[in-house]
Amino acid sequence: MERRNDIDGLRAVAVLGVVLHHAGLSALPGGFVGVDVFFVISGFLISRIITDGVADGSFSLAHFYERRARRILPALIPVVALSLIAGYWLLLPDDYENLGQSAVATLLFANNVLLTLTSGYWDLAATFKPLLHTWSLGVEEQFYIAYPLLALMVLRRRPQLFAPMLAGGFAISLLLSVTLSARYPDASFYLIHTRAWELLLGALTAWRSPHTPQPERIARALALTGLAMIIGAMLLIDETAPYPGWRALLPCVGTALILRHGAAGGLAQRLLGWGPLVLVGLASYSIYLWHQPLFAFARALSVTPPGADVMAALTLATLAIGTASWRWIEQPFRDARRWPRRPFLTLGIAVTALTGAVALAVSITSGVPQRVPGMGLGAGDYAAYNNAALRFHKDAFTDPARPNLLVVGNSMARDMVNMLVESRRFDGFEIVYRADANLCGLSRAPATTRQLVADAQAVLFVASMSAPLGCKTAAAARDTILAGKAWLLIGPKHFGYNLNAWMRVPASQRPGVRAVLLPKTVSDNAIYAAQVPRDHYVDLLGIMQRRHGGLPVFDAQGRILSADRVHLTQAGAQFFAESVLDDPTWRPILRTRQSSPR
């Protein structure tokens, strides 16, 4: 197919939207829709290659997949390999283990599946994942495995069914995307069944079915409308709304209009055909590959979010490195005269296998924790340690000889349970943990939990990471329910923007490191404190400030207190128990030990 500069310019618009969005440019809240633009372009081009090749008898599946390998692997392998090398020096074990898993999944073109399976409460922050963006390669390559086989079979046996097949697949996938995006946001964002319609829209756009040609001025207007739709999507859509769903129609239909009518000339073609934009479009694949590792490792090196000047410099570096990768890696390997099939496949398989083996070793060894001796980090066991508190989850108090202590909240409350256990001061209590209530909505708690509250002599409510507003309106009901009981609200804790930056601190200096608190953490702490009487609030951050001059990141032995910025390691639970439970606010709780059981 004859090269079109407007398509290369369209690629540039897509990749610049993604890169600038991930760099934190607030003016482009929807820059991530550049990936949708790529999907439609990919569907368009692959379908043209197949239909044109079948029409003139030149299409070969083996040659098609060889071209895909030449297109994808040469630029991808260095990104994965160098990310693994950088991660060895810059990432804590849990983050590095995640990188190893992502690298294996990326090389298998299944990172979108991995991200779906691992997304959730315990997932690492996306901004620190160097290979997060390779989910889109998974979608494309999964499409490229199935679509050519189906298209080839239909075009050779029942060509009249080809367009209906595309239209049917498009409609089913779009319906799934619209109906599932709000209910299953992670799966709908990452997986092929709710993304295939975007590639099939490109395939439908490429299908040269009989139609009445548009007058030139209308075609030019439609192409310009398409460009406006893409830019509008980048400016208007944001990450808070379910996606893709129907919102993705805006950039996708816009892309289809340009692909269909962009060659007609006019303003859209002139804008997209601008030389520098075309060059960025030619290098867009490499630029896309490099931007996320550069951004993620820059964030991993910083205890506060990198400033706009740093992100601007990294954006320029991304363009330079991506262009160099296109010129000196992508292009040579695409040339079958310079790299014939056998040497290319031999080298490609060997290097891919070696990189995959290293990545697998990183994953199996839980991020090689030996890299950071003395930090007290094992096999990502802080999550297992936190979940061990679930052994206290019960429906009733069962020991009438001991005072009853109820701990209420999510995983933050499980941290609290672990603190109580590590302190050994509460061995005389019967501790029960529940996650199905909170201080604001106590009257709406399930009957089992309300009965536990009624039976308890002491109740601890533990704050989550986001403070609810308007909790004071429930104060009267709360005070009635808790009348005559010792109760406390435990404030939030958070160890700041990033812990990876402290990884290389010498062991002798670790006890002096203090977390740089996020403004949101400070604000949430103030909101929680205002919701209850002062003698009922345990200000964790305030206690740490008074006792240690801030929130420590390590204990006196140099062991890290949190592995994910939020939850406590065992060393963290021990440290907090020693620091917090002596505070005077705990006296009413501890006094219930001497009071008569129910």
C-alpha positions as CSV (number, residue, x, y, z in Angstrom):
1,M,0.0,0.0,0.0
2,E,1.3,3.4,-0.9
3,R,2.6,5.3,2.1
4,R,0.4,8.2,3.3
5,N,2.0,11.0,5.2
6,D,-1.3,11.9,6.9
7,I,-1.4,8.4,8.5
8,D,2.2,9.0,9.8
9,G,1.1,12.4,11.1
10,L,-1.9,10.7,12.7
11,R,0.4,8.3,14.5
12,A,2.4,11.3,15.7
13,V,-0.8,12.9,17.2
14,A,-1.6,9.6,18.9
15,V,1.9,9.0,20.4
16,L,2.3,12.6,21.5
17,G,-1.1,12.5,23.2
18,V,-0.1,9.4,25.2
19,V,3.4,10.7,26.1
20,L,2.2,14.1,27.2
21,H,-0.6,12.6,29.2
22,H,1.7,10.3,31.0
23,A,4.1,13.1,31.6
24,G,1.4,14.8,33.6
25,L,0.2,17.5,31.2
26,S,-3.1,18.5,32.8
27,A,-4.3,20.1,29.5
28,L,-4.5,16.6,28.0
29,P,-6.5,14.6,30.5
30,G,-7.6,12.3,27.7
31,G,-4.2,11.9,26.0
32,F,-4.4,8.2,26.6
33,V,-7.0,7.9,23.8
34,G,-3.9,7.9,21.5
35,V,-3.9,4.2,22.0
36,D,-7.4,3.9,20.5
37,V,-6.1,5.8,17.5
38,F,-3.3,3.3,17.1
39,F,-5.7,0.4,17.3
40,V,-7.9,1.8,14.5
41,I,-4.8,2.5,12.4
42,S,-3.5,-1.0,13.0
43,G,-6.8,-2.6,12.0
44,F,-6.9,-0.5,8.9
45,L,-3.4,-1.3,7.7
46,I,-3.5,-5.0,8.5
47,S,-6.8,-5.4,6.7
48,R,-5.5,-3.6,3.6
49,I,-2.4,-5.8,3.6
50,I,-4.5,-9.0,3.8
51,T,-7.2,-8.0,1.3
52,D,-4.8,-6.6,-1.2
53,G,-2.5,-9.6,-0.9
54,V,-5.4,-12.1,-1.3
55,A,-6.7,-10.1,-4.3
56,D,-3.4,-10.3,-6.2
57,G,-2.4,-13.8,-4.8
58,S,0.7,-12.6,-3.0
59,F,-0.4,-12.9,0.6
60,S,1.5,-15.4,2.8
61,L,0.8,-16.0,6.4
62,A,4.5,-16.9,7.1
63,H,5.6,-13.7,5.5
64,F,3.0,-11.7,7.3
65,Y,4.1,-13.0,10.7
66,E,7.7,-12.6,9.8
67,R,7.0,-8.9,9.1
68,R,5.2,-8.6,12.4
69,A,8.3,-10.0,14.2
70,R,10.6,-7.6,12.3
71,R,8.3,-4.7,13.3
72,I,7.8,-5.6,17.0
73,L,10.7,-7.5,18.4
74,P,13.9,-5.5,17.5
75,A,12.7,-2.3,19.3
76,L,10.9,-4.1,22.1
77,I,13.7,-6.4,23.4
78,P,16.1,-3.6,24.3
79,V,13.4,-1.8,26.2
80,V,12.5,-4.9,28.2
81,A,16.2,-5.9,28.8
82,L,17.3,-2.4,29.8
83,S,14.3,-2.0,32.1
84,L,15.3,-5.2,33.9
85,I,18.9,-3.9,34.3
86,A,17.7,-0.5,35.6
87,G,15.2,-2.2,37.9
88,Y,17.9,-4.2,39.5
89,W,19.5,-1.0,40.8
90,L,16.4,1.2,41.3
91,L,13.4,-0.8,42.4
92,L,12.6,-2.4,45.7
93,P,11.9,-6.2,45.6
94,D,8.2,-6.0,45.3
95,D,8.3,-3.5,42.4
96,Y,11.1,-5.5,40.8
97,E,9.2,-8.8,41.1
98,N,6.3,-7.0,39.4
99,L,8.6,-5.9,36.6
100,G,9.9,-9.4,36.1
101,Q,6.3,-10.7,35.8
102,S,5.5,-7.8,33.4
103,A,8.5,-8.6,31.3
104,V,7.6,-12.2,30.9
105,A,4.0,-11.3,30.0
106,T,5.2,-8.6,27.6
107,L,7.4,-11.1,25.7
108,L,4.4,-13.5,25.5
109,F,2.2,-10.5,24.4
110,A,-0.1,-11.1,27.4
111,N,0.7,-8.1,29.7
112,N,-2.9,-7.0,29.2
113,V,-4.0,-10.3,30.7
114,L,-1.5,-10.0,33.6
115,L,-2.7,-6.5,34.4
116,T,-6.3,-7.6,34.5
117,L,-5.5,-10.5,36.8
118,T,-3.3,-8.4,39.2
119,S,-5.3,-5.1,39.2
120,G,-6.9,-4.4,42.5
121,Y,-6.3,-3.2,46.0
122,W,-2.8,-4.7,46.4
123,D,-1.6,-3.6,42.9
124,L,1.4,-1.4,42.6
125,A,1.0,2.2,41.6
126,A,0.7,2.3,37.8
127,T,3.1,5.3,37.5
128,F,6.0,3.1,38.8
129,K,5.5,0.2,36.3
130,P,8.1,0.5,33.5
131,L,6.3,-1.9,31.2
132,L,2.7,-0.9,32.0
133,H,2.2,0.4,28.4
134,T,2.9,-2.9,26.7
135,W,-0.7,-4.0,27.5
136,S,-1.6,-2.5,24.1
137,L,0.9,-4.7,22.3
138,G,-0.9,-7.7,23.9
139,V,-4.2,-6.5,22.4
140,E,-2.8,-5.9,19.0
141,E,-0.8,-9.2,18.8
142,Q,-3.7,-11.2,20.1
143,F,-5.8,-9.6,17.3
144,Y,-3.1,-10.3,14.8
145,I,-3.0,-14.0,15.7
146,A,-6.7,-14.6,15.1
147,Y,-7.8,-12.0,12.5
148,P,-5.5,-13.0,9.6
149,L,-6.6,-16.6,9.9
150,L,-10.3,-15.8,9.9
151,A,-10.0,-13.2,7.2
152,L,-8.0,-15.5,4.9
153,M,-10.5,-18.3,5.3
154,V,-13.5,-16.1,4.5
155,L,-11.9,-14.1,1.7
156,R,-10.8,-17.3,-0.1
157,R,-14.0,-19.3,0.4
158,R,-16.9,-16.9,1.0
159,P,-15.7,-13.4,0.1
160,Q,-19.2,-12.1,0.2
161,L,-19.3,-12.8,4.0
162,F,-16.2,-10.7,4.8
163,A,-17.9,-7.4,5.3
164,P,-20.7,-8.9,7.4
165,M,-18.1,-10.8,9.5
166,L,-16.3,-7.5,10.2
167,A,-19.6,-5.7,11.0
168,G,-20.8,-8.5,13.3
169,G,-17.5,-8.7,15.2
170,F,-17.5,-4.9,15.5
171,A,-21.1,-4.7,16.8
172,I,-20.6,-7.6,19.4
173,S,-17.3,-6.2,20.7
174,L,-18.7,-2.6,20.9
175,L,-21.8,-3.9,22.8
176,L,-19.5,-5.7,25.3
177,S,-17.4,-2.6,25.7
178,V,-20.4,-0.4,26.4
179,T,-22.1,-2.8,28.8
180,L,-19.0,-4.0,30.7
181,S,-16.8,-0.9,31.0
182,A,-18.5,0.5,34.1
183,R,-18.9,-2.9,35.8
184,Y,-15.5,-4.4,35.0
185,P,-13.3,-1.4,34.4
186,D,-9.9,-3.2,34.4
187,A,-10.9,-6.1,32.3
188,S,-12.7,-3.9,29.8
189,F,-9.8,-1.5,29.5
190,Y,-7.1,-4.2,28.9
191,L,-8.7,-7.2,27.3
192,I,-9.3,-8.0,23.6
193,H,-13.0,-8.7,23.8
194,T,-13.8,-5.0,24.6
195,R,-11.1,-3.6,22.4
196,A,-11.5,-5.6,19.2
197,W,-14.1,-3.3,17.8
198,E,-11.6,-0.5,17.5
199,L,-9.3,-2.6,15.3
200,L,-12.4,-3.9,13.4
201,L,-13.5,-0.4,12.8
202,G,-10.2,0.2,11.1
203,A,-10.7,-3.0,9.1
204,L,-14.2,-1.9,8.1
205,T,-12.8,1.5,7.0
206,A,-10.3,-0.3,4.8
207,W,-12.8,-2.5,3.1
208,R,-13.4,-1.2,-0.4
209,S,-17.1,-2.0,-0.7
210,P,-19.1,-0.3,-3.4
211,H,-20.1,3.2,-2.4
212,T,-20.7,6.6,-3.9
213,P,-17.5,8.6,-3.8
214,Q,-17.8,11.8,-1.7
215,P,-17.3,15.1,-3.3
216,E,-13.8,16.4,-2.6
217,R,-14.9,19.3,-0.4
218,I,-17.0,16.9,1.7
219,A,-14.2,14.4,2.1
220,R,-11.9,17.2,3.2
221,A,-14.4,18.4,5.7
222,L,-14.9,14.9,7.1
223,A,-11.2,14.4,7.5
224,L,-10.9,17.7,9.4
225,T,-13.9,16.7,11.5
226,G,-12.1,13.5,12.3
227,L,-9.0,15.4,13.5
228,A,-11.1,17.7,15.6
229,M,-12.8,14.6,17.2
230,I,-9.5,13.1,18.2
231,I,-8.2,16.4,19.6
232,G,-11.5,16.9,21.4
233,A,-11.3,13.5,23.0
234,M,-7.9,14.3,24.3
235,L,-9.1,17.5,25.8
236,L,-12.5,16.4,27.1
237,I,-12.2,12.7,28.2
238,D,-10.5,11.9,31.5
239,E,-9.6,8.8,33.5
240,T,-12.4,9.1,36.0
241,A,-15.1,7.9,33.5
242,P,-15.6,4.3,32.5
243,Y,-13.5,3.5,29.4
244,P,-13.5,2.5,26.6
245,G,-17.2,2.1,26.2
246,W,-19.1,4.6,24.1
247,R,-16.7,7.4,24.9
248,A,-14.1,5.7,22.8
249,L,-16.3,6.2,19.7
250,L,-15.2,9.8,19.6
251,P,-11.4,9.2,18.9
252,C,-12.1,6.0,17.0
253,V,-14.6,7.4,14.6
254,G,-12.5,10.4,14.2
255,T,-9.5,8.2,13.2
256,A,-11.7,6.3,10.8
257,L,-12.8,9.5,9.1
258,I,-9.2,10.5,8.5
259,L,-8.2,7.1,7.3
260,R,-11.1,7.1,4.8
261,H,-10.9,10.7,3.6
262,G,-7.4,12.0,4.7
263,A,-5.9,11.5,1.2
264,A,-8.4,13.9,-0.3
265,G,-6.2,16.9,0.5
266,G,-7.3,19.9,2.4
267,L,-6.3,21.3,5.8
268,A,-6.3,18.0,7.7
269,Q,-3.9,16.5,5.2
270,R,-1.6,19.5,5.3
271,L,-1.5,19.6,9.1
272,L,-0.9,15.8,9.4
273,G,1.6,15.8,6.6
274,W,3.8,18.4,8.2
275,G,7.4,17.1,8.0
276,P,8.3,17.1,11.8
277,L,5.0,15.4,12.6
278,V,5.6,12.8,10.0
279,L,9.0,12.1,11.4
280,V,7.5,11.6,14.9
281,G,4.9,9.3,13.3
282,L,7.5,7.2,11.7
283,A,9.3,6.8,15.0
284,S,6.1,6.5,17.0
285,Y,6.4,2.8,17.9
286,S,9.9,3.3,19.5
287,I,8.8,6.6,21.1
288,Y,5.8,4.8,22.6
289,L,8.0,1.9,23.9
290,W,10.6,4.2,25.6
291,H,8.4,6.8,27.2
292,Q,7.0,4.7,30.1
293,P,10.3,3.2,31.3
294,L,11.9,6.7,31.3
295,F,9.0,8.2,33.2
296,A,8.6,5.3,35.7
297,F,12.3,5.1,36.6
298,A,12.5,8.9,37.0
299,R,9.6,8.6,39.5
300,A,11.3,5.7,41.2
301,L,14.3,7.9,41.8
302,S,12.4,10.7,43.5
303,V,10.8,11.0,46.9
304,T,8.4,13.6,45.5
305,P,6.7,13.8,42.1
306,P,9.2,15.0,39.5
307,G,8.6,18.6,38.5
308,A,7.4,19.9,35.2
309,D,10.9,20.7,34.1
310,V,12.1,17.1,34.7
311,M,9.1,15.6,32.8
312,A,9.6,18.1,29.9
313,A,13.3,17.0,29.7
314,L,12.3,13.3,29.8
315,T,9.7,13.9,27.0
316,L,12.4,15.4,24.8
317,A,14.7,12.5,25.7
318,T,11.9,10.1,24.8
319,L,11.6,11.7,21.3
320,A,15.3,11.6,20.8
321,I,15.8,8.0,22.0
322,G,12.7,6.8,20.1
323,T,13.9,8.4,16.9
324,A,17.4,6.9,17.3
325,S,15.8,3.5,18.0
326,W,13.7,3.8,14.8
327,R,16.7,4.8,12.7
328,W,19.3,2.4,14.0
329,I,17.3,-0.6,15.3
330,E,13.9,-0.7,13.7
331,Q,14.9,0.1,10.1
332,P,17.9,-2.2,9.8
333,F,16.0,-5.2,11.1
334,R,13.1,-4.6,8.8
335,D,15.4,-4.8,5.8
336,A,15.5,-8.5,4.7
337,R,18.6,-7.8,2.6
338,R,20.5,-6.8,5.7
339,W,19.0,-9.4,8.0
340,P,17.8,-12.4,6.0
341,R,15.1,-14.6,7.5
342,R,17.2,-17.3,9.1
343,P,19.7,-15.1,10.9
344,F,17.0,-12.7,12.0
345,L,14.8,-15.5,13.4
346,T,17.8,-17.2,15.1
347,L,18.9,-14.0,16.7
348,G,15.4,-13.0,17.6
349,I,14.5,-16.3,19.3
350,A,17.8,-16.4,21.2
351,V,17.7,-12.9,22.5
352,T,14.0,-13.2,23.4
353,A,14.5,-16.5,25.2
354,L,17.5,-15.0,27.2
355,T,15.6,-11.9,28.2
356,G,12.6,-14.0,29.2
357,A,14.7,-16.3,31.3
358,V,16.2,-13.4,33.2
359,A,12.7,-11.9,33.7
360,L,11.4,-15.2,34.9
361,A,14.3,-15.5,37.4
362,V,13.5,-12.0,38.7
363,S,9.9,-13.0,39.2
364,I,10.6,-16.4,40.8
365,T,13.1,-15.0,43.2
366,S,10.6,-12.3,44.4
367,G,12.6,-9.4,43.0
368,V,16.0,-10.6,44.3
369,P,15.7,-9.2,47.8
370,Q,19.4,-10.0,48.4
371,R,20.1,-6.8,46.6
372,V,19.0,-4.8,49.6
373,P,20.4,-6.7,52.6
374,G,19.2,-5.9,56.1
375,M,16.0,-4.2,54.9
376,G,13.8,-7.0,56.2
377,L,12.1,-7.5,52.8
378,G,11.3,-11.0,51.8
379,A,9.1,-12.4,49.1
380,G,6.6,-9.6,49.0
381,D,5.4,-11.0,52.3
382,Y,3.9,-7.8,53.7
383,A,0.7,-8.6,52.0
384,A,0.6,-12.1,53.4
385,Y,1.5,-10.6,56.8
386,N,-1.3,-8.1,56.6
387,N,-3.8,-10.8,55.5
388,A,-2.7,-13.0,58.4
389,A,-4.8,-10.8,60.6
390,L,-7.9,-12.3,59.0
391,R,-7.6,-15.1,61.5
392,F,-9.2,-12.7,63.9
393,H,-12.3,-12.4,61.7
394,K,-15.2,-13.9,63.6
395,D,-18.9,-13.5,63.9
396,A,-19.0,-13.4,67.7
397,F,-17.0,-13.2,70.8
398,T,-16.5,-16.6,72.3
399,D,-14.4,-16.2,75.5
400,P,-16.4,-14.8,78.4
401,A,-13.3,-14.8,80.6
402,R,-11.6,-12.1,78.6
403,P,-12.5,-8.5,77.7
404,N,-13.8,-8.0,74.2
405,L,-11.9,-5.8,71.7
406,L,-13.4,-5.2,68.3
407,V,-11.2,-3.7,65.4
408,V,-13.1,-2.3,62.5
409,G,-11.8,-1.3,59.1
410,N,-10.1,-2.5,55.9
411,S,-6.5,-3.5,55.5
412,M,-5.5,-0.5,57.5
413,A,-7.3,-2.1,60.4
414,R,-5.5,-5.4,59.8
415,D,-2.3,-3.4,60.3
416,M,-3.7,-2.3,63.6
417,V,-4.5,-5.9,64.6
418,N,-0.9,-6.8,63.8
419,M,0.3,-3.9,66.0
420,L,-1.8,-5.2,68.9
421,V,-0.4,-8.7,68.5
422,E,3.2,-7.5,68.1
423,S,2.9,-5.4,71.3
424,R,1.9,-8.4,73.4
425,R,0.0,-5.9,75.6
426,F,-3.3,-7.2,74.3
427,D,-2.8,-10.9,74.8
428,G,-5.4,-10.8,77.6
429,F,-8.1,-9.5,75.2
430,E,-10.3,-11.5,72.8
431,I,-9.7,-9.6,69.6
432,V,-12.2,-9.8,66.7
433,Y,-11.7,-8.1,63.4
434,R,-14.5,-6.9,61.0
435,A,-14.2,-5.1,57.7
436,D,-17.9,-4.5,57.0
437,A,-18.5,-1.3,59.0
438,N,-17.0,2.2,59.6
439,L,-17.5,4.9,62.2
440,C,-19.6,7.1,59.9
441,G,-22.1,4.4,58.9
442,L,-22.2,2.4,62.1
443,S,-26.0,2.3,62.3
444,R,-26.0,0.8,58.8
445,A,-23.6,-2.0,59.6
446,P,-24.7,-5.7,59.1
447,A,-26.6,-7.1,62.1
448,T,-23.7,-9.4,63.0
449,T,-21.3,-6.5,63.3
450,R,-23.8,-4.4,65.2
451,Q,-24.1,-7.2,67.7
452,L,-20.3,-7.4,68.0
453,V,-20.2,-3.7,68.7
454,A,-22.9,-4.1,71.4
455,D,-20.9,-7.0,73.0
456,A,-17.5,-5.3,72.8
457,Q,-16.1,-3.4,75.7
458,A,-13.6,-1.6,73.5
459,V,-13.8,-0.7,69.8
460,L,-11.1,0.5,67.5
461,F,-12.2,2.2,64.2
462,V,-9.3,2.5,61.8
463,A,-9.2,5.1,59.1
464,S,-8.8,4.2,55.4
465,M,-6.7,6.1,53.0
466,S,-9.5,8.5,51.9
467,A,-11.4,10.5,54.6
468,P,-15.2,10.6,54.2
469,L,-16.9,14.0,54.4
470,G,-20.0,14.7,56.4
471,C,-19.3,12.2,59.1
472,K,-20.2,14.6,61.9
473,T,-23.9,14.3,60.9
474,A,-23.8,10.7,62.2
475,A,-22.2,11.7,65.5
476,A,-25.5,11.5,67.5
477,A,-26.2,7.9,66.3
478,R,-22.6,7.0,66.9
479,D,-22.5,8.2,70.4
480,T,-25.7,6.4,71.2
481,I,-24.4,3.1,69.9
482,L,-21.0,3.5,71.6
483,A,-22.3,4.8,74.9
484,G,-20.5,3.3,77.9
485,K,-17.7,1.8,75.7
486,A,-14.1,2.7,75.3
487,W,-13.6,3.5,71.7
488,L,-11.0,5.2,69.4
489,L,-10.6,6.3,65.9
490,I,-7.1,5.5,64.6
491,G,-5.9,8.1,62.0
492,P,-4.3,7.3,58.6
493,K,-0.7,6.6,57.7
494,H,1.1,6.8,54.4
495,F,4.8,6.8,53.7
496,G,4.7,9.3,50.8
497,Y,5.1,9.4,47.1
498,N,7.7,6.7,46.6
499,L,9.9,4.3,48.7
500,N,12.2,3.1,45.9
501,A,14.2,6.3,46.2
502,W,15.4,5.1,49.7
503,M,16.6,1.8,48.5
504,R,20.3,2.8,48.1
505,V,20.5,4.7,51.5
506,P,23.4,3.1,53.4
507,A,22.3,0.9,56.3
508,S,23.9,3.3,58.8
509,Q,21.8,6.2,57.6
510,R,18.4,4.4,57.3
511,P,17.2,5.1,60.9
512,G,17.4,8.9,60.2
513,V,15.2,8.8,57.0
514,R,11.8,10.4,57.4
515,A,8.9,10.1,54.9
516,V,7.9,13.1,52.9
517,L,4.1,13.1,53.6
518,L,1.7,13.7,50.7
519,P,-0.5,16.8,51.1
520,K,-3.5,14.5,50.8
521,T,-2.4,12.4,53.8
522,V,-2.0,15.5,56.0
523,S,-5.4,16.8,54.8
524,D,-7.1,13.4,55.4
525,N,-5.6,13.3,58.9
526,A,-7.1,16.7,59.7
527,I,-10.5,15.7,58.4
528,Y,-10.6,12.5,60.5
529,A,-9.4,14.3,63.6
530,A,-12.2,16.9,63.3
531,Q,-14.9,14.1,63.2
532,V,-14.5,12.9,66.8
533,P,-13.6,14.3,70.2
534,R,-9.9,14.9,70.7
535,D,-9.6,12.2,73.4
536,H,-11.0,9.6,71.0
537,Y,-8.5,10.2,68.2
538,V,-5.2,8.5,67.8
539,D,-3.1,10.8,65.5
540,L,-0.5,8.4,64.2
541,L,1.3,11.1,62.2
542,G,1.3,13.4,65.2
543,I,2.6,10.8,67.5
544,M,5.4,10.0,65.1
545,Q,6.2,13.7,64.7
546,R,6.5,14.1,68.5
547,R,8.5,11.0,69.2
548,H,10.6,10.7,66.1
549,G,10.6,14.1,64.4
550,G,8.5,12.8,61.5
551,L,7.3,9.4,60.1
552,P,10.4,7.1,59.9
553,V,10.8,4.9,56.9
554,F,13.1,2.4,58.7
555,D,13.5,1.2,62.2
556,A,16.7,1.4,64.3
557,Q,18.0,-1.8,62.7
558,G,17.5,-0.4,59.2
559,R,14.4,-2.6,58.4
560,I,11.8,-0.9,56.2
561,L,8.5,-0.2,57.8
562,S,6.3,-0.4,54.7
563,A,6.9,-2.1,51.4
564,D,4.1,-0.4,49.4
565,R,3.9,3.1,51.1
566,V,0.7,2.1,52.9
567,H,0.8,-1.3,54.7
568,L,3.2,-2.3,57.4
569,T,5.8,-5.0,57.3
570,Q,6.3,-7.0,60.5
571,A,9.1,-4.7,61.4
572,G,6.7,-1.8,60.8
573,A,4.0,-3.3,63.0
574,Q,6.5,-3.8,65.8
575,F,7.8,-0.2,65.4
576,F,4.4,1.4,65.4
577,A,3.4,-0.8,68.4
578,E,6.4,0.5,70.4
579,S,5.8,4.1,69.3
580,V,2.0,4.5,69.4
581,L,0.5,2.3,72.2
582,D,2.1,4.4,75.0
583,D,0.2,7.4,73.9
584,P,-2.3,8.6,76.7
585,T,-5.3,8.2,74.3
586,W,-4.9,4.4,74.7
587,R,-5.5,4.4,78.5
588,P,-9.3,3.9,78.4
589,I,-8.8,0.9,76.1
590,L,-6.1,-0.6,78.3
591,R,-8.2,-0.1,81.4
592,T,-10.9,-2.4,80.1
593,R,-8.5,-5.2,80.8
594,Q,-9.2,-4.7,84.5
595,S,-13.0,-4.3,84.0
596,S,-15.3,-7.2,84.4
597,P,-16.1,-9.2,81.2
598,R,-19.7,-9.1,80.1
